[in-house]
Structures are given as structure tokens and as C-alpha cells.
Amino acid sequence: MTINAERLVALEEEAAHLRLVNEELSSVVHEQWSRIEKLEKKLAHLEIRLTSFEDFVEVPAENTKPPHW
């Protein structure tokens, strides 16, 4: 093999490796994005539930001392 042919083979191997790594990273990003979307939906649902509970809970005045003082 000539030096140019060896260099071409090495470049093709590197390109194949980078393609594989790119596909793996793309898969990981897709999975993480799906998880983020699910978590955002859960968070929105919990925020709605929290605000509905806040209507039933009495909030003490901020500057009042507790009864044991």
C-alpha cells in the first residue's frame, strides 16, 4: 500500500468511527429530550395542583411571631 492509500484508509476508518459516535450521541439527545418533555408536563401538572391547594391553606402573616413567643 502506498502512503496515500494508507492515509485514505485511516481517514475512512476515522469517518466511520465519527459517524457511529454521532449516531450514538443523537440517540442519547433524543432520549434526554423525551425525558425533559415528560418532566416539563409533570411539573406543569404539579404547579396546577399546588395552586389549587394554596386556595385551601391559610398563610400566616409574614411578620407575626409564633404563639409560643
C-alpha positions as CSV (number, residue, x, y, z in Angstrom):
1,M,0.0,0.0,0.0
2,T,1.2,3.5,-0.7
3,I,1.2,6.2,1.8
4,N,-1.8,7.9,0.1
5,A,-3.8,4.7,0.2
6,E,-2.9,4.1,3.9
7,R,-3.9,7.7,4.6
8,L,-7.2,7.2,2.8
9,V,-8.0,4.0,4.7
10,A,-7.2,5.8,8.0
11,L,-9.5,8.7,7.1
12,E,-12.3,6.4,6.1
13,E,-11.9,4.5,9.4
14,E,-12.0,7.8,11.3
15,A,-15.1,8.9,9.4
16,A,-16.9,5.6,10.1
17,H,-16.0,6.0,13.8
18,L,-17.2,9.6,13.9
19,R,-20.4,8.6,12.1
20,L,-21.1,5.9,14.7
21,V,-20.3,8.3,17.6
22,N,-22.6,10.9,16.1
23,E,-25.5,8.4,15.8
24,E,-25.0,7.3,19.4
25,L,-25.0,10.9,20.6
26,S,-28.0,11.7,18.6
27,S,-29.8,8.8,20.2
28,V,-28.9,10.0,23.7
29,V,-30.0,13.5,22.9
30,H,-33.3,12.2,21.6
31,E,-33.9,10.2,24.8
32,Q,-33.0,13.1,27.0
33,W,-35.3,15.4,25.1
34,S,-38.2,13.0,25.5
35,R,-37.5,12.8,29.3
36,I,-37.3,16.6,29.6
37,E,-40.7,16.9,27.8
38,K,-42.2,14.4,30.2
39,L,-40.7,16.2,33.2
40,E,-42.0,19.5,32.0
41,K,-45.5,18.1,31.7
42,K,-45.3,16.6,35.2
43,L,-44.0,20.0,36.6
44,A,-46.9,21.8,34.9
45,H,-49.4,19.4,36.4
46,L,-47.8,19.7,39.9
47,E,-47.9,23.5,39.6
48,I,-51.6,23.4,38.9
49,R,-52.2,21.0,41.8
50,L,-50.1,23.3,44.1
51,T,-52.0,26.4,43.2
52,S,-55.3,24.6,43.8
53,F,-54.1,23.5,47.3
54,E,-53.0,27.1,48.1
55,D,-56.6,28.2,47.9
56,F,-57.4,26.0,50.9
57,V,-54.3,26.7,53.1
58,E,-54.2,29.7,55.4
59,V,-50.9,31.5,55.1
60,P,-49.8,33.2,58.3
61,A,-48.7,36.9,58.1
62,E,-45.0,37.2,57.5
63,N,-44.0,39.3,60.4
64,T,-46.1,37.7,63.2
65,K,-44.3,35.8,66.0
66,P,-45.2,32.2,66.6
67,P,-47.7,31.6,69.5
68,H,-45.0,30.3,71.9
69,W,-43.2,33.7,72.0
